[in-house]
C-alpha cells in the first residue's frame, strides 16, 4: 500500500507505480468513484465505443438479433 499527502489545494500526487500500472499519460482523464468510503480511480477510456464493444454479448447468445429488432419495430408501428 502506498501513501500520499494531500496538499493545501486538496490535491494528491499519484505515485509513479500507479501511473505506470494504469499507463496514465499527461492530459489523461481519470474516473473517480467512492465505494463504501473508498476512493477508486480508473483510467477513463479514450473511446467508450471501443471500451464497451462486446459487453454483455452472452445475453444475445442464441438470439436472432435481426428477428428481435424486426419484432420491436413492428410493436412500435402497431402502437400508432
C-alpha positions as a printed NumPy array, in Angstrom:
array([[  0.   ,   0.   ,   0.   ],
       [  1.226,   3.461,  -0.902],
       [  0.754,   6.709,   0.991],
       [  0.36 ,  10.244,  -0.374],
       [ -0.085,  13.632,   1.282],
       [ -2.971,  15.979,   0.474],
       [ -1.698,  19.483,  -0.321],
       [ -3.294,  22.845,   0.533],
       [ -5.403,  22.716,  -2.658],
       [ -6.709,  19.264,  -1.661],
       [ -4.724,  17.67 ,  -4.468],
       [ -2.887,  14.376,  -4.185],
       [  0.082,  13.265,  -6.278],
       [ -0.161,   9.836,  -7.868],
       [  2.797,   7.584,  -7.106],
       [  4.837,   6.617, -10.165],
       [  3.935,   2.943,  -9.622],
       [  0.239,   3.818, -10.039],
       [  0.969,   5.946, -13.107],
       [  2.848,   3.049, -14.707],
       [  0.229,   0.457, -13.704],
       [ -2.613,   2.468, -15.259],
       [ -0.453,   3.785, -18.127],
       [ -1.521,   7.345, -17.3  ],
       [ -0.256,   9.986, -19.705],
       [ -0.178,  13.775, -19.348],
       [ -3.647,  15.143, -20.151],
       [ -5.47 ,  11.842, -19.497],
       [ -8.754,  11.88 , -17.603],
       [ -9.463,   9.609, -14.658],
       [-12.814,   8.401, -13.393],
       [-13.228,   8.897,  -9.643],
       [-15.752,   6.88 ,  -7.642],
       [-16.407,   6.462,  -3.927],
       [-17.464,   2.967,  -2.876],
       [-18.091,   2.338,   0.824],
       [-15.77 ,   5.204,   1.864],
       [-13.034,   4.016,  -0.529],
       [-11.881,   6.276,  -3.357],
       [-11.457,   4.362,  -6.62 ],
       [ -9.509,   5.82 ,  -9.563],
       [ -9.886,   4.297, -13.016],
       [ -8.439,   5.205, -16.38 ],
       [-11.062,   6.924, -18.488],
       [-11.409,   5.095, -21.817],
       [-10.218,   7.069, -24.83 ],
       [-13.245,   5.835, -26.794],
       [-16.216,   4.4  , -24.943],
       [-17.429,   2.565, -28.036],
       [-14.204,   0.537, -28.144],
       [-14.271,   0.006, -24.386],
       [-17.882,  -1.227, -24.335],
       [-17.724,  -3.29 , -27.523],
       [-18.844,  -6.847, -26.833],
       [-20.082,  -6.071, -23.326],
       [-22.857,  -8.491, -22.299],
       [-22.535, -10.421, -25.538],
       [-23.632, -13.525, -23.638],
       [-27.135, -12.015, -23.277],
       [-27.659, -12.298, -27.044],
       [-26.306, -15.844, -27.476],
       [-28.816, -17.975, -29.344],
       [-30.974, -14.942, -30.235],
       [-31.615, -13.935, -33.821],
       [-30.924, -10.233, -33.31 ],
       [-32.425,  -9.139, -36.635],
       [-35.636, -11.06 , -35.87 ],
       [-35.763,  -9.463, -32.41 ],
       [-35.292,  -5.956, -33.835],
       [-37.929,  -6.543, -36.508],
       [-40.367,  -7.617, -33.798],
       [-39.616,  -4.476, -31.782],
       [-40.163,  -2.266, -34.844],
       [-43.479,  -3.968, -35.575],
       [-44.522,  -3.374, -31.96 ],
       [-43.809,   0.338, -32.304],
       [-45.755,   0.55 , -35.574],
       [-48.836,  -1.12 , -34.081],
       [-48.976,   1.476, -31.269],
       [-49.638,   4.334, -33.761]])
